[in-house]
Amino acid sequence: MWTKKEKVVMMCPCCQEEIQETDHVGITQINSVVHLYCGAWPSPGERIMDEGSYKKMFKKYL
């Protein structure tokens, strides 16, 4: 069995950078992550339902 905690790494498709824990992100109604830190917007037809730091949103929705 693994005893180490796994680190979840997400890359932004807009700016191609790793999303940091302190970056501002939004969660859409289909639970996709939008990296608002770089100015990214959700896909057409999606709305941002909640926003905050990546760390806070990850804990809230996982």
C-alpha positions, 0 to 999 in steps of 0.5 A: 500500500502507498503511504505517500500523499499524491499531489494533484497537478493541473495544467491550464490549457490557456497559459500552459502553466501549472495551477498553483494552490494560491491561484484564483480559479472558478468552478463551472456547473459541470465541475470543470476548473477555469484558471482565472489567474491568467484571464481564462474564461469558461467554454461557451455555454458554461457559467462559473458557479463558484470561485476562490483559491485552487486549494480551497476549491479542490478541498470543497469539491473533492 
